[in-house]
Amino acid sequence: MAEMIYRVPLFGWMLREAIDGPTTAKVLFVVNLLLLWLLAIIAFGYPAIILPALAAVPTMFVVLLLITKG
């Protein structure tokens, strides 16, 4: 599965470098993702801010449940 994802142009090589590369590559990958999100906010506006937050709600709900479970 990873090899198939690595073959995607313009994204696969960055992901491979972020996983297997040095720390600098990991930091630059995160910076690229943040800049991509900023570009989406500029292009689409408010929905680009809200949709990631709505997608994170179930994850945070599970985290809170695991914290309270002990």
Phi, psi and omega in degrees: 000319181295322179297324179293321179290324180295338182275356179288124181296147176066355178230324183298316181291327177291320179293318178298317180293325179291327181278314186260348188273187180287176182298325179300320179295323178295316180296315180294328176296316178295319178298318178298320178295320178294320178292325176295321177294320177298319177296321177294323178294319178295320184283317188250345176081219187304319179300330179290340176275319187284320185298316175297326178294318178293327178289334181277347183300310179299324179295314179294326177298316178294319178299316179296321177295320179293325178293316182287335178291326177097000000 
